[in-house]
Amino acid sequence: MSPEEKLAQLGLTLPAVPVPVANYVPYRLVGEFLYLSGQGPKRPDGTYRPGRLGRDATIEEGYADARLAGLQLLAVAKAALGDLGRIKAVVKLLGMVNAEPDFADHPKVINGCSDLFVEVLGEAGRHARSAVGMGSLPNAMTVEVEAILQVETA
């Protein structure tokens, strides 16, 4: 089953690729590696879910937000590659959590993105990862995730 078919089976639709609001690009393809800029939990109305884990958001809400950021990353990868089936491996994720200083469950939050990648991409979705806390994130969003993918070259 292709990743696109797996998304459909899960009842998921890729969102529109966000347009950068500064001087950067959403992705950069270098050889067989696709570098994806950080994505957050963008809702269908274009807003981001704000909040800080340990104060305004629960682990379950953060998990759902990281999953939504993962969908954004997959949308950018699809725009870059034309076909998610070209992804050979998710090499590395960096998950950033907008958290209170005493919050300690960053990995449980970023699991939302990690789990999504494995559900959609199978073994190719398994990856190295860092899940870290931040004092703040753009738009006061709860999470931001960036990724490095190994891809089939055209």
N, C-alpha and C positions, 0 to 999 in steps of 0.2 A: 504494500500500500504506500502510495506517495505521501510526502508530508502534507500536501494540499488536501489529499483525500482524508488523511488522519485529522486535520483541522476540522473538516466538514463533519466527520464522524463524531468529533467531540462537541459539535455545535458551535464552533468558534469561527469568527470572521476576522480577517486581518483588517486593521484600521487603515485609514489614509496615512501616507508617510508625512510626518511633520516637516514643515518648511523651516529651515534654520532662521533664527532671529538675530544672528550675529555673523561674524566673518569665519564661518567653518562650514563643513559639509557633513551630511548625515552618515557617509561612509567613505572609505578609501580602499580600493582594491590594489594590493601590491603583490605581484606574483600570484601565488596560490593562497594568499591570506587576505581576508576581508575584515577590516577594522570598522566596527560600528560605534558611532558616537553614543554617548549616554542617552538613555530614554527613561521617561518617568511614566507614572500611571495616568495617562491622558484619557479623559472620559469622552464619550461621544459628542458632548457639547463643546469640546475644545478646552475645557478647564482641567486642571490637575487636582487630584485629591490632596489637600493640604493636611498637615499634622505632624506631630512628633510622637514616635513610638515611646511608650512609657508615660505619656501624658494625654494625648488626644486620640491615639489610635491603638488598637489591640494588636496582638501578634497575628490574629486571624485576618484583620483588616490589612495589615502590612503584607501578609502573604498574598492576599488577593491583589494588592497593588503591585507587588513584584511580578505576579503572573501577568497583569495588564502591561507592565513595562516589557515583559518578555514578548507579548504579542506585538508591541511596537517594534521591538528589535527584529522579529521575524518579518514584519512588513517592510522594514528597511532592507533586510537581506533579500527579500523577494524582488524589490525594486532594483537592487543592484545586480542580481543574478538572473532574474526572469523565471527561475525555477528553484524552489527550495531543495529539490532533489540533488542539486549540485553541491550541497553542503556535505563534505566528507567528515568533518569533525568540528564540534564546538571546542575550541582549544582552551579558552579562558574567559571567565566572567569576573567582573569587578562589580560587586553590589554595595551600594552606599545607602545607609539607613539614616534618616533624619531622626535622631534619638536623644533622649534625655541622658545626662552623663552616667546615671546608674543603670541604664538599660543594658542587658547582657545577652539578649536573644537574637542578635543580628542574623546568625545562620538560619534560624527558624523562619525569619521574614523572607530572606532571599531564596529559600527553598521554593517559593512560589514560582520564580523564574526557572530555577533548575529543574523542578518537576515538570513544568510545561515543556521545556526543551527535550527531555527524555520521552515524554508522552508523544510528542509530535515527530521527533527525529530518531527515536530508538537509541541504539548504542552510539550513534554519531552525536547524540545530544549530551552524552556524559562529558564532563569537563573539569579542569582545574578551576578553583574559585577562591576569591577573597570576599568576605562579607564584613564590612567595617561601619562604624558609627561616625556620623558627621554632626557638627554643631548646627548646620543649616544646609538646605539645598535650594536650588532655584525654584521660584514660585511657591516656596514653603512646602513643596511636595514631600511625601513620606519616604519615597525611595527613588533611586536612579541606578540604572544598570547599564554597563557597557560590555561589549563582547568582541572577541577575536575568533574568527572562523577560518578553518581550512576548507578550501573549495576546489572543485574540479575546474581546471582552466578551460576556457573556450577554445 
